[in-house]
Amino acid sequence: MLCPKHLRALASAIVVLITTLGLLAPSPVEATTGHGATATPANITAHPWPYDGCSASPERGPGWDFHHACIHHDGCYRGHWAGRHTCDDWFHRDMRASCLVLHPSGGLGRWACNGIAALYWSAVRLFGSGAYAHRRVDVPLR
């Protein structure tokens, strides 16, 4: 359990990351996963790997839907399609692609969606190393 001092520091770091990543993240228009799959929230095909989605975090909310991104991220972690950092970057691109589709005209809706995507990306960067290291299964690339 984090003490209040560490929670405040973590919250501050997340705010900085959200602000920075909004400016430095790859354009969602270019969102591809690098192993041939296009990042799209509309991909509802069956996934040939075990998944739990975004674990304890909600995959959908008002103005955002990260269901595909979460399942795709599970596949990357469990199949070790790439290094952990690359899997996390693909996750972020998938989420930003979802934001682009959900909010094609941009505005506050897309800004908020991208902020939530940055928060999720920050969480997997901070807390996902154990999940990546311990979840190796033989999963074919799609």
C-alpha positions as a Markdown table, in Angstrom:
| # | Residue | x | y | z |
|---|---|---|---|---|
| 1 | Met | 0.0 | 0.0 | 0.0 |
| 2 | Leu | 1.3 | 3.4 | -0.9 |
| 3 | Cys | 1.5 | 6.1 | 1.7 |
| 4 | Pro | -0.1 | 9.5 | 1.1 |
| 5 | Lys | 3.2 | 11.0 | 0.2 |
| 6 | His | 3.9 | 8.4 | -2.5 |
| 7 | Leu | 0.3 | 8.7 | -3.8 |
| 8 | Arg | 0.7 | 12.4 | -4.2 |
| 9 | Ala | 4.0 | 11.9 | -6.0 |
| 10 | Leu | 2.5 | 9.3 | -8.3 |
| 11 | Ala | -0.5 | 11.5 | -9.1 |
| 12 | Ser | 1.8 | 14.4 | -9.9 |
| 13 | Ala | 3.9 | 12.1 | -12.2 |
| 14 | Ile | 0.8 | 10.9 | -14.0 |
| 15 | Val | -0.4 | 14.5 | -14.6 |
| 16 | Val | 3.0 | 15.3 | -16.1 |
| 17 | Leu | 2.9 | 12.2 | -18.2 |
| 18 | Ile | -0.6 | 12.9 | -19.5 |
| 19 | Thr | 0.4 | 16.4 | -20.5 |
| 20 | Thr | 3.6 | 15.3 | -22.1 |
| 21 | Leu | 2.3 | 12.3 | -23.9 |
| 22 | Gly | -0.5 | 14.2 | -25.4 |
| 23 | Leu | 2.1 | 16.2 | -27.2 |
| 24 | Leu | 4.7 | 13.5 | -27.9 |
| 25 | Ala | 2.5 | 10.4 | -28.6 |
| 26 | Pro | 2.4 | 9.1 | -32.2 |
| 27 | Ser | -0.5 | 10.4 | -34.3 |
| 28 | Pro | -3.4 | 8.0 | -34.0 |
| 29 | Val | -3.9 | 8.3 | -37.8 |
| 30 | Glu | -0.6 | 6.4 | -38.1 |
| 31 | Ala | -1.6 | 3.8 | -35.5 |
| 32 | Thr | -0.4 | 0.4 | -36.5 |
| 33 | Thr | 0.9 | -2.2 | -34.2 |
| 34 | Gly | 4.1 | -3.0 | -36.0 |
| 35 | His | 3.4 | -6.7 | -36.6 |
| 36 | Gly | 0.9 | -6.1 | -39.4 |
| 37 | Ala | -2.3 | -5.4 | -37.4 |
| 38 | Thr | -4.0 | -2.1 | -37.7 |
| 39 | Ala | -4.9 | -0.5 | -34.5 |
| 40 | Thr | -8.7 | -0.2 | -34.5 |
| 41 | Pro | -11.3 | -0.4 | -31.8 |
| 42 | Ala | -13.7 | -2.1 | -34.4 |
| 43 | Asn | -11.6 | -5.3 | -34.4 |
| 44 | Ile | -14.1 | -7.7 | -32.9 |
| 45 | Thr | -12.6 | -10.9 | -34.3 |
| 46 | Ala | -11.9 | -13.8 | -32.0 |
| 47 | His | -8.5 | -13.5 | -30.3 |
| 48 | Pro | -6.6 | -16.8 | -30.1 |
| 49 | Trp | -5.0 | -16.0 | -26.8 |
| 50 | Pro | -6.2 | -15.9 | -23.2 |
| 51 | Tyr | -7.1 | -12.5 | -22.0 |
| 52 | Asp | -8.5 | -10.6 | -19.1 |
| 53 | Gly | -8.9 | -7.2 | -20.8 |
| 54 | Cys | -7.8 | -4.3 | -18.6 |
| 55 | Ser | -7.8 | -6.4 | -15.4 |
| 56 | Ala | -9.3 | -4.3 | -12.6 |
| 57 | Ser | -9.7 | -1.2 | -14.7 |
| 58 | Pro | -12.8 | -0.5 | -16.8 |
| 59 | Glu | -12.4 | -1.0 | -20.5 |
| 60 | Arg | -15.3 | 1.3 | -21.4 |
| 61 | Gly | -16.6 | 4.6 | -20.1 |
| 62 | Pro | -18.4 | 7.7 | -21.2 |
| 63 | Gly | -16.4 | 8.8 | -24.3 |
| 64 | Trp | -13.9 | 6.0 | -24.4 |
| 65 | Asp | -13.7 | 2.3 | -25.4 |
| 66 | Phe | -10.5 | 0.5 | -24.9 |
| 67 | His | -11.8 | -3.1 | -25.1 |
| 68 | His | -9.8 | -4.1 | -28.2 |
| 69 | Ala | -6.7 | -2.2 | -27.0 |
| 70 | Cys | -6.8 | -4.1 | -23.7 |
| 71 | Ile | -7.2 | -7.5 | -25.3 |
| 72 | His | -4.6 | -6.8 | -27.9 |
| 73 | His | -2.2 | -5.7 | -25.1 |
| 74 | Asp | -2.9 | -9.0 | -23.3 |
| 75 | Gly | -1.9 | -10.9 | -26.4 |
| 76 | Cys | 1.3 | -8.9 | -26.8 |
| 77 | Tyr | 2.3 | -9.5 | -23.2 |
| 78 | Arg | 1.4 | -13.2 | -23.1 |
| 79 | Gly | 2.8 | -14.0 | -26.6 |
| 80 | His | 5.8 | -11.8 | -26.2 |
| 81 | Trp | 5.3 | -10.5 | -29.7 |
| 82 | Ala | 7.8 | -7.7 | -28.9 |
| 83 | Gly | 9.6 | -6.2 | -26.0 |
| 84 | Arg | 7.5 | -4.8 | -23.1 |
| 85 | His | 8.0 | -1.2 | -24.1 |
| 86 | Thr | 6.9 | -1.9 | -27.6 |
| 87 | Cys | 3.8 | -3.8 | -26.4 |
| 88 | Asp | 2.9 | -0.8 | -24.2 |
| 89 | Asp | 3.4 | 1.6 | -27.1 |
| 90 | Trp | 1.1 | -0.5 | -29.3 |
| 91 | Phe | -1.4 | -0.4 | -26.5 |
| 92 | His | -1.2 | 3.4 | -26.4 |
| 93 | Arg | -1.6 | 3.6 | -30.2 |
| 94 | Asp | -4.6 | 1.3 | -30.1 |
| 95 | Met | -6.3 | 3.5 | -27.4 |
| 96 | Arg | -5.5 | 6.7 | -29.4 |
| 97 | Ala | -6.9 | 5.1 | -32.5 |
| 98 | Ser | -10.1 | 4.3 | -30.6 |
| 99 | Cys | -10.3 | 7.9 | -29.4 |
| 100 | Leu | -9.9 | 9.1 | -33.1 |
| 101 | Val | -12.8 | 6.9 | -34.2 |
| 102 | Leu | -15.0 | 7.8 | -31.3 |
| 103 | His | -14.3 | 11.6 | -31.6 |
| 104 | Pro | -13.5 | 12.2 | -35.3 |
| 105 | Ser | -14.0 | 15.9 | -35.0 |
| 106 | Gly | -11.5 | 16.2 | -32.1 |
| 107 | Gly | -12.4 | 18.7 | -29.4 |
| 108 | Leu | -12.7 | 18.1 | -25.7 |
| 109 | Gly | -14.0 | 14.6 | -26.1 |
| 110 | Arg | -10.9 | 13.4 | -27.9 |
| 111 | Trp | -8.7 | 15.3 | -25.6 |
| 112 | Ala | -10.3 | 13.7 | -22.6 |
| 113 | Cys | -10.2 | 10.2 | -24.2 |
| 114 | Asn | -6.4 | 10.7 | -25.0 |
| 115 | Gly | -5.9 | 11.7 | -21.4 |
| 116 | Ile | -7.4 | 8.5 | -20.2 |
| 117 | Ala | -5.3 | 6.6 | -22.7 |
| 118 | Ala | -2.2 | 8.3 | -21.3 |
| 119 | Leu | -3.2 | 7.4 | -17.8 |
| 120 | Tyr | -3.7 | 3.7 | -18.8 |
| 121 | Trp | -0.4 | 3.7 | -20.6 |
| 122 | Ser | 1.3 | 5.2 | -17.5 |
| 123 | Ala | -0.2 | 2.5 | -15.3 |
| 124 | Val | 1.1 | -0.4 | -17.5 |
| 125 | Arg | 4.5 | 1.3 | -17.6 |
| 126 | Leu | 4.6 | 1.6 | -13.9 |
| 127 | Phe | 3.0 | -1.7 | -12.8 |
| 128 | Gly | 3.1 | -4.1 | -15.8 |
| 129 | Ser | 6.6 | -5.5 | -15.6 |
| 130 | Gly | 5.5 | -8.6 | -13.6 |
| 131 | Ala | 2.6 | -9.3 | -15.9 |
| 132 | Tyr | 4.9 | -9.2 | -18.9 |
| 133 | Ala | 7.6 | -11.3 | -17.3 |
| 134 | His | 5.3 | -14.1 | -16.1 |
| 135 | Arg | 2.9 | -14.5 | -18.9 |
| 136 | Arg | 4.6 | -16.4 | -21.6 |
| 137 | Val | 2.4 | -18.6 | -23.7 |
| 138 | Asp | 2.9 | -19.8 | -27.3 |
| 139 | Val | 0.5 | -17.6 | -29.2 |
| 140 | Pro | 0.6 | -17.2 | -33.0 |
| 141 | Leu | 0.6 | -13.8 | -34.5 |
| 142 | Arg | -2.6 | -12.9 | -36.3 |
